Protein backbone atom coordinates (compact mmCIF):
# COMPACT_ATOMS: atom_id res chain seq x y z
CA UNK A 1 0.00 0.00 0.00
CA UNK A 2 1.75 3.14 -1.18
CA UNK A 3 5.50 2.82 -0.58
CA UNK A 4 5.29 0.04 1.98
CA UNK A 5 3.28 -2.91 3.13
CA UNK A 6 0.87 -2.76 6.07
CA UNK A 7 1.61 -6.23 7.38
CA UNK A 8 2.04 -7.87 10.78
CA UNK A 9 5.52 -6.38 11.26
CA UNK A 10 4.02 -2.89 11.60
CA UNK A 11 2.53 -1.54 14.80
CA UNK A 12 -0.42 0.81 15.29
CA UNK A 13 1.94 3.78 15.49
CA UNK A 14 3.05 3.07 11.92
CA UNK A 15 -0.47 3.55 10.58
CA UNK A 16 -0.54 7.33 10.76
CA UNK A 17 -0.43 7.85 7.00
CA UNK A 18 -3.08 5.36 5.90
CA UNK A 19 -5.31 6.97 3.28
CA UNK A 20 -9.03 6.14 3.47
CA UNK A 21 -12.12 7.00 1.46
CA UNK A 22 -15.72 6.70 2.72
CA UNK A 23 -18.71 6.30 0.39
CA UNK A 24 -22.21 6.67 1.81
CA UNK A 25 -25.62 5.54 0.59
CA UNK A 26 -29.01 6.11 2.16
CA UNK A 27 -30.38 8.02 5.10
CA UNK A 28 -29.06 10.80 7.31
CA UNK A 29 -28.23 8.24 9.98
CA UNK A 30 -25.77 6.69 7.54
CA UNK A 31 -24.37 10.16 6.83
CA UNK A 32 -23.96 10.69 10.58
CA UNK A 33 -22.20 7.32 10.94
CA UNK A 34 -19.84 8.17 8.09
CA UNK A 35 -19.10 11.58 9.59
CA UNK A 36 -18.26 9.96 12.92
CA UNK A 37 -16.04 7.36 11.24
CA UNK A 38 -14.19 10.09 9.36
CA UNK A 39 -13.52 12.09 12.53
CA UNK A 40 -12.51 8.99 14.46
CA UNK A 41 -10.06 7.78 11.81
CA UNK A 42 -8.57 11.25 11.42
CA UNK A 43 -8.09 11.39 15.20
CA UNK A 44 -6.08 8.17 14.84
CA UNK A 45 -3.81 9.77 12.25
CA UNK A 46 -5.43 8.35 9.12
CA UNK A 47 -5.88 10.67 6.15
CA UNK A 48 -9.02 11.20 4.03
CA UNK A 49 -8.17 10.78 0.35
CA UNK A 50 -9.70 10.79 -3.09
CA UNK A 51 -10.97 7.46 -4.32
CA UNK A 52 -8.05 6.84 -6.67
CA UNK A 53 -5.54 7.47 -3.86
CA UNK A 54 -7.21 5.47 -1.09
CA UNK A 55 -5.77 2.39 0.55
CA UNK A 56 -8.85 1.56 2.60
CA UNK A 57 -12.46 1.98 1.49
CA UNK A 58 -15.45 2.16 3.83
CA UNK A 59 -18.88 1.79 2.21
CA UNK A 60 -21.98 2.57 4.28
CA UNK A 61 -25.02 0.97 2.66
CA UNK A 62 -28.82 1.22 2.52
CA UNK A 63 -31.36 -1.51 1.71
CA UNK A 64 -34.63 0.35 2.26
CA UNK A 65 -35.17 0.27 -1.49
CA UNK A 66 -33.77 -1.94 -4.21
CA UNK A 67 -31.89 0.70 -6.19
CA UNK A 68 -29.39 1.71 -3.46
CA UNK A 69 -28.66 -1.97 -2.85
CA UNK A 70 -27.82 -2.53 -6.52
CA UNK A 71 -25.65 0.60 -6.48
CA UNK A 72 -23.56 -0.97 -3.73
CA UNK A 73 -22.82 -4.05 -5.83
CA UNK A 74 -21.94 -1.86 -8.80
CA UNK A 75 -19.67 0.30 -6.63
CA UNK A 76 -17.85 -2.70 -5.16
CA UNK A 77 -17.30 -3.99 -8.69
CA UNK A 78 -15.57 -0.71 -9.50
CA UNK A 79 -13.53 -0.64 -6.29
CA UNK A 80 -12.38 -4.19 -7.01
CA UNK A 81 -10.25 -2.78 -9.82
CA UNK A 82 -8.10 -0.94 -7.26
CA UNK A 83 -7.64 -4.15 -5.27
CA UNK A 84 -6.76 -6.06 -8.43
CA UNK A 85 -3.93 -3.59 -9.10
CA UNK A 86 -2.81 -3.55 -5.46
CA UNK A 87 -3.77 -6.60 -3.39
CA UNK A 88 -3.16 -4.69 -0.16
CA UNK A 89 -6.13 -2.41 -0.86
CA UNK A 90 -9.17 -3.57 1.09
CA UNK A 91 -12.71 -2.48 1.88
CA UNK A 92 -15.18 -2.47 4.75
CA UNK A 93 -18.91 -2.65 4.08
CA UNK A 94 -21.40 -1.51 6.71
CA UNK A 95 -25.00 -0.49 7.17
CA UNK A 96 -28.23 -2.20 6.25
CA UNK A 97 -27.09 -4.17 3.18
CA UNK A 98 -24.14 -5.49 5.18
CA UNK A 99 -26.48 -6.61 7.95
CA UNK A 100 -28.74 -8.26 5.38
CA UNK A 101 -26.17 -9.91 3.07
CA UNK A 102 -23.55 -10.61 5.73
CA UNK A 103 -20.58 -12.81 4.94
CA UNK A 104 -21.82 -13.40 1.39
CA UNK A 105 -19.82 -10.26 0.61
CA UNK A 106 -16.64 -12.21 1.28
CA UNK A 107 -17.52 -14.72 -1.44
CA UNK A 108 -18.52 -12.14 -4.04
CA UNK A 109 -15.84 -9.57 -3.22
CA UNK A 110 -12.76 -11.11 -1.54
CA UNK A 111 -11.14 -7.68 -1.05
CA UNK A 112 -13.95 -6.87 1.42
CA UNK A 113 -12.40 -7.77 4.77
CA UNK A 114 -14.77 -6.11 7.25
CA UNK A 115 -18.55 -6.43 7.36
CA UNK A 116 -20.34 -4.45 10.05
CA UNK A 117 -23.91 -3.75 11.04
CA UNK A 118 -25.23 -0.61 12.62
CA UNK A 119 -24.56 -1.85 16.17
CA UNK A 120 -20.97 -2.62 15.19
CA UNK A 121 -20.13 0.85 13.86
CA UNK A 122 -18.48 1.94 17.10
CA UNK A 123 -15.87 -0.83 16.79
CA UNK A 124 -14.93 -0.08 13.18
CA UNK A 125 -11.94 2.29 13.69
CA UNK A 126 -9.96 -0.09 15.90
CA UNK A 127 -10.97 -3.04 13.71
CA UNK A 128 -9.65 -1.28 10.60
CA UNK A 129 -6.34 -0.81 12.39
CA UNK A 130 -6.20 -4.55 13.11
CA UNK A 131 -6.97 -5.34 9.47
CA UNK A 132 -4.27 -2.95 8.26
CA UNK A 133 -1.74 -4.77 10.47
CA UNK A 134 -2.84 -8.29 9.53
CA UNK A 135 -3.39 -8.91 5.83
CA UNK A 136 -4.88 -12.36 6.49
CA UNK A 137 -7.60 -11.19 8.84
CA UNK A 138 -11.33 -10.87 8.14
CA UNK A 139 -13.83 -9.58 10.68
CA UNK A 140 -17.62 -9.63 10.92
CA UNK A 141 -19.42 -7.23 13.32
CA UNK A 142 -23.05 -8.15 12.74
CA UNK A 143 -24.44 -8.98 16.18
CA UNK A 144 -27.36 -6.93 17.48
CA UNK A 145 -26.87 -5.53 20.97
CA UNK A 146 -29.58 -5.11 23.62
CA UNK A 147 -28.49 -1.52 24.35
CA UNK A 148 -27.38 1.53 22.41
CA UNK A 149 -23.62 1.09 21.83
CA UNK A 150 -22.09 4.39 22.85
CA UNK A 151 -19.09 5.41 20.77
CA UNK A 152 -15.80 6.98 21.72
CA UNK A 153 -15.55 10.76 21.23
CA UNK A 154 -14.34 11.38 17.69
CA UNK A 155 -11.63 13.99 18.07
CA UNK A 156 -11.68 17.40 19.70
CA UNK A 157 -11.16 19.77 16.77
CA UNK A 158 -13.62 22.09 15.09
CA UNK A 159 -16.68 20.74 13.31
CA UNK A 160 -18.90 22.19 10.59
CA UNK A 161 -21.83 24.48 11.28
CA UNK A 162 -24.31 21.64 10.74
CA UNK A 163 -24.06 18.35 12.59
CA UNK A 164 -26.13 15.19 13.12
CA UNK A 165 -26.67 13.48 16.46
CA UNK A 166 -28.05 9.95 16.70
CA UNK A 167 -30.43 9.67 19.65
CA UNK A 168 -31.54 6.07 19.12
CA UNK A 169 -31.08 2.99 16.99
CA UNK A 170 -33.51 0.53 15.43
CA UNK A 171 -37.30 0.44 15.17
CA UNK A 172 -40.17 -1.52 16.73
CA UNK A 173 -42.90 -0.63 14.22
CA UNK A 174 -42.46 -3.38 11.60
CA UNK A 175 -44.36 -1.58 8.84
CA UNK A 176 -45.29 -4.11 6.19
CA UNK A 177 -42.91 -2.74 3.55
CA UNK A 178 -39.92 -1.86 5.74
CA UNK A 179 -36.74 -3.85 6.28
CA UNK A 180 -35.29 -1.49 8.91
CA UNK A 181 -36.25 -3.56 12.02
CA UNK A 182 -34.47 -6.53 10.44
CA UNK A 183 -31.32 -4.63 9.47
CA UNK A 184 -31.05 -2.15 12.37
CA UNK A 185 -32.69 -4.20 15.09
CA UNK A 186 -35.18 -3.27 17.77
CA UNK A 187 -35.41 0.24 19.17
CA UNK A 188 -32.69 1.28 21.61
CA UNK A 189 -32.65 4.83 23.01
CA UNK A 190 -29.53 6.63 24.17
CA UNK A 191 -29.62 8.26 27.56
CA UNK A 192 -30.61 11.91 27.50
CA UNK A 193 -27.40 12.85 29.33
CA UNK A 194 -25.29 11.22 26.59
CA UNK A 195 -27.24 13.00 23.84
CA UNK A 196 -27.00 16.39 25.54
CA UNK A 197 -23.30 15.96 26.26
CA UNK A 198 -22.62 15.25 22.57
CA UNK A 199 -24.72 18.25 21.53
CA UNK A 200 -22.85 20.52 23.93
CA UNK A 201 -19.52 19.28 22.60
CA UNK A 202 -20.52 19.84 18.99
CA UNK A 203 -21.76 23.38 19.65
CA UNK A 204 -18.58 24.25 21.55
CA UNK A 205 -16.61 23.04 18.53
CA UNK A 206 -18.50 25.14 15.99
CA UNK A 207 -21.88 23.54 15.25
CA UNK A 208 -24.71 26.04 14.98
CA UNK A 209 -27.43 23.69 13.73
CA UNK A 210 -28.05 20.21 15.12
CA UNK A 211 -30.35 17.52 13.71
CA UNK A 212 -31.46 14.76 16.08
CA UNK A 213 -31.74 11.44 14.25
CA UNK A 214 -33.64 8.21 14.75
CA UNK A 215 -35.81 5.78 12.82
CA UNK A 216 -38.74 7.16 14.85
CA UNK A 217 -37.65 9.99 17.13
CA UNK A 218 -41.19 10.41 18.49
CA UNK A 219 -40.86 7.08 20.31
CA UNK A 220 -37.52 8.05 21.88
CA UNK A 221 -37.35 6.84 25.47
CA UNK A 222 -40.37 4.55 25.16
CA UNK A 223 -38.26 1.38 24.96
CA UNK A 224 -36.95 -0.40 28.05
CA UNK A 225 -33.45 0.92 27.35
CA UNK A 226 -34.58 4.54 27.75
CA UNK A 227 -33.96 6.56 30.90
CA UNK A 228 -37.51 7.89 31.21
CA UNK A 229 -36.92 11.09 29.23
CA UNK A 230 -39.59 11.76 26.62
CA UNK A 231 -38.73 13.12 23.21
CA UNK A 232 -40.35 16.44 24.11
CA UNK A 233 -38.22 16.54 27.25
CA UNK A 234 -35.10 15.85 25.19
CA UNK A 235 -36.00 18.65 22.75
CA UNK A 236 -36.21 21.14 25.60
CA UNK A 237 -32.86 20.05 27.02
CA UNK A 238 -31.05 20.23 23.68
CA UNK A 239 -32.71 23.52 22.73
CA UNK A 240 -31.24 25.03 25.91
CA UNK A 241 -27.63 24.26 24.87
CA UNK A 242 -25.85 27.66 24.83
CA UNK A 243 -24.95 28.82 21.33
CA UNK A 244 -27.31 26.50 19.43
CA UNK A 245 -29.08 28.54 16.76
CA UNK A 246 -31.14 25.82 15.07
CA UNK A 247 -32.51 22.49 16.19
CA UNK A 248 -34.09 19.94 13.84
CA UNK A 249 -35.12 16.29 14.06
CA UNK A 250 -36.05 13.43 11.78
CA UNK A 251 -37.79 11.05 11.22
CA UNK A 252 -41.21 11.32 12.90
CA UNK A 253 -43.76 8.53 12.79
CA UNK A 254 -47.20 10.18 12.91
CA UNK A 255 -48.66 7.57 15.26
CA UNK A 256 -46.28 8.56 18.07
CA UNK A 257 -46.11 12.34 17.87
CA UNK A 258 -47.07 13.75 21.26
CA UNK A 259 -48.94 16.99 21.92
CA UNK A 260 -45.88 18.19 23.84
CA UNK A 261 -43.73 17.78 20.72
CA UNK A 262 -46.23 19.77 18.66
CA UNK A 263 -46.32 22.45 21.37
CA UNK A 264 -42.49 22.67 21.21
CA UNK A 265 -42.85 24.31 17.79
CA UNK A 266 -44.68 27.13 19.55
CA UNK A 267 -42.43 27.52 22.58
CA UNK A 268 -38.84 26.75 21.48
CA UNK A 269 -37.44 29.69 19.55
CA UNK A 270 -34.53 27.76 18.01
CA UNK A 271 -36.60 24.73 16.95
CA UNK A 272 -36.75 25.08 13.16
CA UNK A 273 -40.29 25.47 11.80
CA UNK A 274 -40.02 22.42 9.61
CA UNK A 275 -40.99 18.79 10.01
CA UNK A 276 -40.61 15.67 7.90
CA UNK A 277 -43.80 13.68 8.57
CA UNK A 278 -44.00 10.56 6.38
CA UNK A 279 -47.56 9.89 5.25
CA UNK A 280 -46.74 7.03 2.81
CA UNK A 281 -50.32 7.03 1.47
CA UNK A 282 -53.52 9.08 1.60
CA UNK A 283 -55.84 6.05 1.53
CA UNK A 284 -56.98 4.43 4.78
CA UNK A 285 -57.10 0.96 3.23
CA UNK A 286 -53.45 1.20 2.17
CA UNK A 287 -52.36 2.72 5.49
CA UNK A 288 -53.97 -0.23 7.23
CA UNK A 289 -52.31 -2.74 4.90
CA UNK A 290 -48.97 -1.01 5.51
CA UNK A 291 -49.45 -1.32 9.26
CA UNK A 292 -49.01 2.41 9.81
CA UNK A 293 -51.48 2.53 12.76
CA UNK A 294 -53.04 5.89 11.87
CA UNK A 295 -55.78 7.01 9.52
CA UNK A 296 -55.86 9.88 7.07
CA UNK A 297 -58.13 11.77 9.50
CA UNK A 298 -55.59 11.30 12.31
CA UNK A 299 -52.77 12.47 10.03
CA UNK A 300 -54.71 15.59 9.02
CA UNK A 301 -55.47 16.29 12.67
CA UNK A 302 -51.74 16.32 13.39
CA UNK A 303 -51.19 18.72 10.49
CA UNK A 304 -53.87 21.06 11.80
CA UNK A 305 -52.38 20.98 15.30
CA UNK A 306 -48.90 21.69 13.96
CA UNK A 307 -50.13 24.68 11.98
CA UNK A 308 -52.06 25.98 14.97
CA UNK A 309 -48.85 25.85 17.01
CA UNK A 310 -46.65 27.19 14.19
CA UNK A 311 -48.59 28.68 11.25
CA UNK A 312 -45.52 28.95 8.99
CA UNK A 313 -44.26 25.40 9.58
CA UNK A 314 -42.86 23.74 6.43
CA UNK A 315 -43.95 20.12 6.09
CA UNK A 316 -42.34 17.45 3.92
CA UNK A 317 -43.22 13.78 3.57
CA UNK A 318 -42.51 10.32 2.13
CA UNK A 319 -44.91 8.65 -0.31
CA UNK A 320 -44.90 5.08 -1.63
CA UNK A 321 -46.86 4.50 -4.84
CA UNK A 322 -47.99 1.11 -6.08
CA UNK A 323 -48.14 -0.66 -2.71
CA UNK A 324 -49.73 -4.14 -3.13
CA UNK A 325 -53.48 -3.73 -3.54
CA UNK A 326 -53.36 0.00 -4.26
CA UNK A 327 -56.25 0.86 -6.59
CA UNK A 328 -56.59 3.89 -8.82
CA UNK A 329 -58.99 5.32 -6.23
CA UNK A 330 -56.42 4.78 -3.47
CA UNK A 331 -53.82 6.57 -5.55
CA UNK A 332 -56.19 9.46 -6.18
CA UNK A 333 -56.66 9.79 -2.41
CA UNK A 334 -52.90 10.14 -2.07
CA UNK A 335 -52.91 12.89 -4.69
CA UNK A 336 -55.67 14.67 -2.81
CA UNK A 337 -53.59 14.44 0.39
CA UNK A 338 -50.79 16.32 -1.35
CA UNK A 339 -53.23 19.03 -2.39
CA UNK A 340 -54.77 19.26 1.09
CA UNK A 341 -51.53 19.37 3.11
CA UNK A 342 -49.42 21.19 0.50
CA UNK A 343 -46.05 19.73 1.46
CA UNK A 344 -43.07 21.84 0.45
CA UNK A 345 -41.43 18.64 -0.82
CA UNK A 346 -42.05 14.91 -0.96
CA UNK A 347 -39.69 11.97 -1.31
CA UNK A 348 -41.68 9.60 -3.50
CA UNK A 349 -40.84 6.06 -4.56
CA UNK A 350 -42.28 3.08 -6.36
CA UNK A 351 -42.97 0.18 -4.03
CA UNK A 352 -40.38 -2.59 -4.28
CA UNK A 353 -40.30 -5.94 -2.48
CA UNK A 354 -37.71 -6.24 0.27
CA UNK A 355 -36.80 -9.74 1.45
CA UNK A 356 -38.53 -10.96 4.59
CA UNK A 357 -41.08 -8.18 5.04
CA UNK A 358 -44.84 -8.85 5.14
CA UNK A 359 -45.61 -6.93 1.95
CA UNK A 360 -43.36 -9.25 -0.06
CA UNK A 361 -45.97 -12.00 0.32
CA UNK A 362 -49.02 -9.81 -0.36
CA UNK A 363 -51.18 -10.42 -3.42
CA UNK A 364 -52.42 -7.91 -6.00
CA UNK A 365 -49.04 -6.46 -6.90
CA UNK A 366 -49.33 -3.33 -9.04
CA UNK A 367 -47.66 -3.80 -12.46
CA UNK A 368 -44.33 -2.04 -12.84
CA UNK A 369 -45.49 0.16 -15.72
CA UNK A 370 -48.49 1.32 -13.68
CA UNK A 371 -46.28 2.11 -10.68
CA UNK A 372 -44.06 4.17 -12.96
CA UNK A 373 -47.07 6.04 -14.34
CA UNK A 374 -48.42 6.82 -10.89
CA UNK A 375 -45.03 8.01 -9.68
CA UNK A 376 -44.74 10.39 -12.63
CA UNK A 377 -48.21 11.80 -11.99
CA UNK A 378 -47.56 12.24 -8.28
CA UNK A 379 -44.24 13.98 -8.85
CA UNK A 380 -45.84 16.36 -11.34
CA UNK A 381 -48.43 17.33 -8.72
CA UNK A 382 -45.80 17.77 -6.02
CA UNK A 383 -43.52 19.78 -8.30
CA UNK A 384 -46.36 22.22 -8.94
CA UNK A 385 -47.12 22.54 -5.21
CA UNK A 386 -43.42 23.04 -4.46
CA UNK A 387 -43.17 25.75 -7.10
CA UNK A 388 -46.23 27.51 -5.66
CA UNK A 389 -44.73 27.39 -2.18
CA UNK A 390 -41.44 28.84 -3.41
CA UNK A 391 -43.26 31.64 -5.22
CA UNK A 392 -45.16 32.46 -2.02
CA UNK A 393 -41.82 33.14 -0.26
CA UNK A 394 -40.97 36.08 -2.52
CA UNK A 395 -40.90 39.34 -0.59
CA UNK A 396 -40.29 37.94 2.87
CA UNK A 397 -37.10 38.12 4.94
CA UNK A 398 -35.47 34.78 5.67
CA UNK A 399 -32.74 33.74 8.07
CA UNK A 400 -30.34 31.64 6.00
CA UNK A 401 -27.67 29.37 7.46
CA UNK A 402 -24.95 29.56 4.81
CA UNK A 403 -23.69 26.16 3.65
CA UNK A 404 -21.05 27.39 1.23
CA UNK A 405 -20.42 28.90 -2.20
CA UNK A 406 -23.12 28.40 -4.81
CA UNK A 407 -22.67 27.32 -8.42
CA UNK A 408 -25.20 29.94 -9.43
CA UNK A 409 -23.96 32.95 -11.45
CA UNK A 410 -25.73 35.86 -13.13
CA UNK A 411 -23.10 38.52 -13.64
CA UNK A 412 -23.28 39.96 -10.13
CA UNK A 413 -20.25 38.04 -8.89
CA UNK A 414 -19.98 35.19 -6.41
CA UNK A 415 -23.13 33.57 -5.03
CA UNK A 416 -23.58 31.77 -1.73
CA UNK A 417 -25.99 28.99 -0.85
CA UNK A 418 -27.85 28.15 2.34
CA UNK A 419 -31.20 27.13 3.75
CA UNK A 420 -33.97 29.18 5.29
CA UNK A 421 -35.87 28.29 8.45
CA UNK A 422 -38.07 25.84 6.55
CA UNK A 423 -35.16 24.08 4.85
CA UNK A 424 -35.62 25.73 1.44
CA UNK A 425 -32.49 26.38 -0.62
CA UNK A 426 -31.62 30.07 -0.94
CA UNK A 427 -28.94 31.51 -3.27
CA UNK A 428 -27.75 35.10 -2.91
CA UNK A 429 -24.85 37.19 -4.25
CA UNK A 430 -22.10 38.41 -1.94
CA UNK A 431 -18.56 39.43 -2.74
CA UNK A 432 -17.13 38.60 0.68
CA UNK A 433 -15.45 35.45 1.90
CA UNK A 434 -15.84 33.22 4.91
CA UNK A 435 -19.64 33.11 4.98
CA UNK A 436 -19.83 29.34 5.41
CA UNK A 437 -21.46 28.49 8.71
CA UNK A 438 -22.77 31.99 9.33
CA UNK A 439 -26.34 33.20 9.57
CA UNK A 440 -27.49 35.80 7.03
CA UNK A 441 -30.69 37.77 6.69
CA UNK A 442 -31.82 37.54 3.08
CA UNK A 443 -34.75 39.23 1.35
CA UNK A 444 -36.29 36.73 -1.07
CA UNK A 445 -36.58 38.26 -4.53
CA UNK A 446 -37.19 35.32 -6.83
CA UNK A 447 -38.27 31.69 -7.07
CA UNK A 448 -36.80 29.04 -9.33
CA UNK A 449 -37.87 25.44 -9.83
CA UNK A 450 -36.27 24.09 -6.68
CA UNK A 451 -34.74 27.09 -4.93
CA UNK A 452 -35.03 30.75 -4.00
CA UNK A 453 -32.88 33.77 -4.81
CA UNK A 454 -32.45 36.91 -2.77
CA UNK A 455 -30.21 39.67 -1.49
CA UNK A 456 -28.41 39.78 1.82
CA UNK A 457 -29.24 42.53 4.30
CA UNK A 458 -26.65 43.68 6.80
CA UNK A 459 -23.71 41.61 7.99
CA UNK A 460 -23.71 37.86 8.54
CA UNK A 461 -23.08 36.58 12.06
Secondary structure by P-SEA (a helix, b strand, c coil): cccccccccccccccccbbbbbbbcccaaaaaaaaaaaaaaaaabbbbbccccccbbbbbbbcccaaaaaaaaaaaaaaaaaaaaccccccccccccccccccccccccccccbbbccccccaaaaaaaaaaacccbbbbccccccccccccccccccccccccccccccccccccccccccccccbbbccaaaaaaaaaaaaaacccbbbbbcccccccccccccccccaaaaaaaaaacccccbbbbccccccccccccccccccccccccccccccccccaaaaaaacccccaaaaaaaaaaaaaacccbbbbbbbbcccccccaaaaaaaaaaaaaaccccccccccccccccccccccccccaaaaaaaaaaaaaaaaaaaaaaaaaaccccccccccccccccccccbbbbbccccbbbbbbbbcccccccbbbbbbbccccccbbbbbbccccc
